[in-house]
């Protein structure tokens, strides 16, 4: 039994940026209820990286909400479009991935996406299925449905064109290929981040051009990373991965700026709208302390992915480590190859992935954020012997035991 049109519309709009056109979706839902036929809700994802984080989770949770209302969730893994590269928000041409990379990343993406999505009510499609079968005539025919002038209306293309930055033809093809996905799966509504609005609207036009009823579009906000400034991204090292340990999730949430508490409570912890408003008002009038709000938000996020008990335990461990200056009970061991028994500290941070780059490693050392066995490291040129096991600490939350293989 489907919920009423108004109940569904209210739920789907909650937390979203834009729903276009609203009246069309209302009609689709009404027809769905009358015919007892669920809508096809599309979410396309190019597996440019293998790991998912809380930023990706925002739109995945919205797709799960459609599942809960009885609709068909269609997750398209863009193994083909991933080889083109989405130009959204890019000031230069993206590096293209290989087929092997998109396939491998796609498998990892799917495994993590089902942490949130109900796999029993999920249709997974790989767009190589149809895009790889298009011949050159098909591609010319598809290209004829959209103009260069329309593509240049896109903000990132427009900026690059005006700045005389090159735009490759394959980048123009990306929105059309992604739009063809909507036609291929007969999408009734497509979800995406707010940066995907142009691509989603192209999908509507291509469906109409091929004689299909156009999809509605629903855009969701882009969640800022733990720095509170940039969009959450692994390359910026401001992300919280879905596969992070409860301890790491809790610690990272506690590190966010105070002005991000409400955003994380709403979009990462999925707190009830009325509760979010209550906390927001409390932070403004001083009746809610930011630290307490962060603790609650962190516990909720950990519980969402690891269960309530894990949330409680993560809080206890956080307080033990940071209030009492202790170290965690369980710390991973990293074994260096025997020929690396003595290694430069910057190289070590990059090798262990405790810093995303050597540049970032040097910055952490300069800021006093790196220590070995409790002693701060200040010299980025320092070489350290790991014939015997030593404890490496980076920042406030990252610990790793290091020893060279004998």
C-alpha positions in Angstrom: 0.0 0.0 0.0 1.5 3.3 -1.1 1.4 6.4 1.1 -0.7 9.4 -0.1 0.6 11.9 -2.7 1.0 14.6 -0.1 2.8 12.3 2.4 5.3 11.2 -0.3 5.8 14.7 -1.7 6.5 16.1 1.8 9.0 13.4 2.6 10.8 13.6 -0.7 11.2 17.4 -0.5 12.5 17.4 3.0 16.2 18.2 3.0 16.3 18.6 -0.7 17.5 21.7 -2.7 15.2 21.5 -5.7 12.4 19.3 -7.0 11.5 20.0 -10.6 8.8 20.1 -11.8 6.8 19.4 -8.6 3.4 19.2 -10.3 4.8 16.5 -12.6 6.1 14.3 -9.8 2.7 14.7 -8.0 1.0 13.4 -11.1 3.4 10.5 -11.4 2.9 9.5 -7.8 -0.9 9.8 -8.1 -0.8 7.5 -11.2 1.6 5.1 -9.3 -0.9 4.8 -6.5 -3.8 4.2 -8.8 -2.0 1.6 -10.9 -0.1 0.1 -7.9 3.0 0.4 -10.1 6.1 1.9 -8.4 8.2 4.7 -10.0 11.7 4.1 -11.4 14.0 6.3 -9.3 17.4 6.7 -10.9 20.7 7.5 -9.2 23.8 7.5 -11.5 27.3 7.3 -10.0 30.6 7.3 -11.8 33.1 5.2 -9.8 36.0 7.6 -10.1 37.2 6.4 -6.7 36.6 3.2 -4.7 35.6 4.7 -1.4 32.3 6.3 -0.4 32.1 8.9 2.3 29.3 10.8 4.2 29.0 13.3 1.3 28.0 10.4 -1.0 25.6 9.1 1.7 23.4 12.2 1.5 21.9 11.2 -1.9 22.0 7.5 -1.1 19.9 8.0 2.0 17.4 9.9 -0.1 17.3 7.0 -2.6 16.7 4.6 0.3 13.7 6.8 1.3 12.1 6.2 -2.1 12.7 2.5 -1.5 10.8 2.7 1.8 7.9 4.3 0.0 7.8 1.2 -2.3 9.4 2.6 -5.4 12.1 1.0 -7.6 15.6 2.2 -6.9 17.8 2.1 -10.0 21.5 2.5 -9.2 23.5 3.0 -12.4 27.2 2.4 -12.0 28.8 4.6 -14.6 31.6 2.2 -15.7 31.3 3.7 -19.2 30.7 7.4 -18.4 33.5 7.1 -15.7 35.9 6.6 -18.6 34.8 9.9 -20.1 34.9 11.8 -16.8 32.3 14.2 -15.4 33.3 17.8 -16.1 30.9 19.2 -13.4 32.7 21.9 -11.4 36.0 21.2 -13.1 38.2 24.1 -14.4 40.2 21.7 -16.6 39.8 18.3 -18.4 39.7 15.4 -16.0 42.1 12.5 -16.3 40.3 9.6 -18.0 40.1 6.3 -16.2 40.6 2.8 -17.8 37.8 0.2 -18.1 39.6 -1.9 -15.4 39.7 1.0 -13.0 36.0 1.9 -13.4 35.0 -1.8 -13.0 37.1 -2.3 -9.9 35.9 0.9 -8.3 32.4 0.1 -9.3 32.4 -3.2 -7.4 33.7 -1.4 -4.3 31.2 1.4 -4.7 28.3 -1.1 -4.9 29.4 -3.0 -1.9 29.5 0.2 0.2 26.3 1.6 -1.2 24.4 -1.4 0.0 25.4 -0.4 3.6 22.6 2.2 3.1 20.4 0.8 0.3 18.1 -2.2 0.6 19.8 -4.7 -1.8 16.5 -6.7 -2.1 14.7 -3.7 -3.6 17.6 -2.4 -5.7 18.1 -2.7 -9.5 21.8 -2.3 -10.3 22.8 -1.4 -13.9 26.2 -0.8 -15.5 25.9 1.7 -18.3 28.4 -0.2 -20.5 25.3 -2.4 -21.1 23.8 0.1 -23.5 26.4 2.8 -24.2 29.0 0.4 -25.5 26.5 -0.9 -28.0 25.9 2.5 -29.7 27.5 2.8 -33.1 28.8 6.0 -34.6 25.5 6.7 -36.3 23.7 6.3 -33.0 26.1 8.7 -31.4 25.6 11.3 -34.1 21.9 10.9 -33.8 22.2 11.4 -30.0 24.4 14.5 -30.5 21.8 16.0 -32.8 19.3 16.3 -29.9 21.3 18.9 -28.1 23.2 22.1 -29.2 26.6 23.5 -28.4 24.8 26.7 -27.3 22.8 24.7 -24.8 26.0 23.0 -23.5 27.8 26.4 -23.1 25.0 27.5 -20.8 26.6 25.2 -18.3 28.5 27.3 -15.8 31.8 25.4 -15.8 31.9 25.1 -19.6 31.0 28.8 -19.9 33.8 29.9 -17.5 36.4 27.7 -19.3 35.2 29.0 -22.7 35.5 32.6 -21.7 38.9 32.0 -20.1 40.1 30.3 -23.3 40.6 27.1 -21.4 40.3 24.0 -23.7 37.1 21.9 -23.6 37.5 18.5 -25.2 34.7 17.1 -27.4 34.4 14.1 -25.2 33.5 16.4 -22.2 30.5 17.7 -24.3 29.5 14.1 -24.8 29.4 13.4 -21.0 26.0 15.0 -20.3 24.5 13.3 -23.3 25.8 9.9 -22.3 24.5 10.4 -18.8 21.2 11.6 -20.2 20.9 8.5 -22.4 21.1 6.4 -19.2 17.7 8.0 -18.1 16.2 6.9 -21.4 17.7 3.4 -21.2 16.1 2.7 -17.7 12.9 4.8 -18.3 13.6 7.0 -15.3 10.7 8.7 -13.6 12.9 10.8 -11.3 16.6 11.2 -11.1 18.5 12.1 -7.9 21.8 14.0 -7.7 23.9 16.5 -5.9 23.2 20.1 -6.5 26.2 20.2 -8.8 24.5 17.7 -11.1 21.4 19.9 -12.0 22.5 20.5 -15.5 23.2 16.9 -16.3 19.8 15.9 -14.8 18.0 18.4 -16.9 19.7 17.2 -20.0 18.2 13.8 -19.2 14.7 15.3 -19.4 15.4 16.7 -22.8 16.9 13.5 -24.2 14.0 11.4 -22.9 11.6 13.8 -24.6 13.6 13.7 -27.8 13.3 9.9 -27.9 9.6 10.0 -27.2 9.7 9.1 -23.5 7.9 10.8 -20.7 10.6 13.1 -19.1 12.0 12.4 -15.6 11.6 14.8 -12.7 14.8 15.8 -10.9 15.6 16.1 -7.2 18.8 17.7 -6.1 20.4 17.3 -2.7 23.0 19.5 -0.9 26.7 18.9 -1.1 28.0 18.2 2.4 31.1 20.1 3.5 34.1 18.2 4.7 35.5 18.2 8.2 37.2 21.5 7.4 33.8 23.1 7.1 34.9 24.9 3.9 35.3 22.6 0.9 33.0 19.9 -0.4 33.8 16.6 1.3 36.5 14.9 -0.7 39.1 12.2 -0.2 41.6 14.2 -2.3 41.3 17.1 0.3 41.6 14.7 3.2 38.4 16.2 4.8 36.3 13.1 4.5 34.6 10.6 6.8 34.5 7.2 5.0 31.5 4.9 5.4 33.9 2.2 6.2 35.8 4.2 8.9 35.9 2.6 12.4 33.5 4.0 15.0 36.4 5.6 16.8 37.5 7.4 13.6 34.0 8.5 12.7 33.4 9.9 16.2 36.7 11.7 16.3 36.4 13.3 12.9 32.9 14.5 13.7 34.1 16.1 16.9 36.7 18.0 14.8 34.2 19.8 12.6 33.7 23.6 13.1 30.8 24.6 15.3 29.0 26.1 12.3 28.8 22.7 10.7 26.9 21.0 13.6 23.5 21.6 12.2 24.5 20.5 8.7 25.9 17.2 9.9 23.0 16.6 12.3 20.6 16.9 9.4 22.4 15.4 6.4 24.8 12.9 8.0 23.0 11.9 11.2 19.5 12.1 9.6 18.0 13.6 12.7 14.3 14.5 12.7 13.7 18.0 11.2 12.0 19.3 14.4 15.0 18.1 16.5 17.5 19.7 14.1 15.6 23.0 14.5 15.6 22.7 18.3 19.4 22.2 18.3 19.9 25.0 15.9 17.9 27.4 18.1 19.7 26.2 21.2 23.1 26.9 19.6 22.0 30.4 18.8 20.5 31.3 22.2 23.2 29.5 24.2 21.0 26.8 25.8 22.9 24.1 23.8 26.7 23.8 24.2 28.4 23.1 20.8 30.5 20.3 22.3 27.4 18.5 23.6 25.7 18.9 20.2 28.8 17.5 18.5 28.8 14.5 20.8 25.2 13.8 20.1 25.8 14.2 16.3 28.8 11.9 16.4 27.0 9.2 18.4 24.1 9.3 15.9 26.3 9.0 12.9 28.3 6.1 14.4 25.0 4.4 15.4 23.7 4.8 11.8 26.6 2.7 10.4 27.7 0.5 13.3 24.8 0.4 15.8 24.0 2.2 19.0 26.4 0.2 21.2 29.2 1.2 19.0 28.2 4.9 19.3 28.3 4.6 23.1 31.7 2.9 23.1 33.1 5.4 20.7 32.1 8.2 23.1 33.8 6.4 26.0 37.0 5.8 24.0 37.0 9.4 22.7 36.8 10.8 26.3 39.4 8.4 27.5 41.9 9.3 24.8 41.3 13.1 24.7 40.4 13.9 28.3 42.9 11.6 29.9 45.5 11.8 27.2 45.6 8.0 26.8 46.0 6.0 23.6 43.5 3.5 22.1 43.4 -0.1 23.3 43.7 -1.4 19.7 46.2 0.1 17.3 47.0 -1.4 13.9 50.5 -2.6 13.1 52.3 -1.5 9.9 55.3 -3.6 8.9 58.0 -1.9 6.8 60.0 -3.9 4.3 63.4 -4.9 5.8 65.3 -2.5 3.4 63.2 0.4 4.9 64.2 -0.2 8.5 65.4 3.4 8.5 63.1 5.8 6.7 62.5 9.5 6.3 59.5 10.7 8.4 57.8 12.4 5.4 58.2 9.3 3.3 56.8 7.2 6.2 53.7 9.4 6.5 53.0 9.1 2.8 53.7 5.4 2.7 51.4 4.6 5.6 48.7 6.9 4.2 48.5 8.8 7.4 49.1 11.9 5.2 47.5 12.1 1.7 50.7 13.6 0.3 54.3 14.5 1.1 53.3 18.2 1.1 50.6 17.5 3.6 53.1 15.5 5.7 55.5 18.4 5.9 52.6 20.7 6.9 51.6 18.3 9.7 55.2 18.2 11.0 55.6 22.0 10.8 52.4 22.3 12.9 53.6 19.9 15.6 51.1 17.2 14.7 53.5 14.3 14.4 55.1 12.3 17.2 57.0 9.1 17.7 56.7 7.3 21.0 55.3 10.6 22.5 58.1 12.8 21.2 57.1 15.5 18.7 58.9 15.5 15.4 60.0 19.0 14.1 62.5 18.1 11.4 61.0 16.9 8.1 64.4 15.6 7.0 64.6 13.3 10.1 65.3 9.6 9.4 64.0 7.1 12.0 65.0 3.5 12.6 62.2 1.0 13.1 64.2 -2.1 13.9 62.2 -2.0 17.2 58.5 -1.2 17.2 57.6 2.5 17.7 54.2 4.2 18.0 53.5 6.9 15.4 50.8 9.5 16.2 49.5 11.9 13.6 47.1 14.7 14.7 44.8 13.9 17.6 43.2 10.7 16.3 45.6 8.7 14.1 47.8 6.0 15.8 49.9 3.3 14.1 52.5 0.9 15.4 55.5 0.7 13.1 58.2 -2.0 12.9 60.5 -3.2 10.1 60.4 -6.8 9.0 63.3 -8.9 10.2 
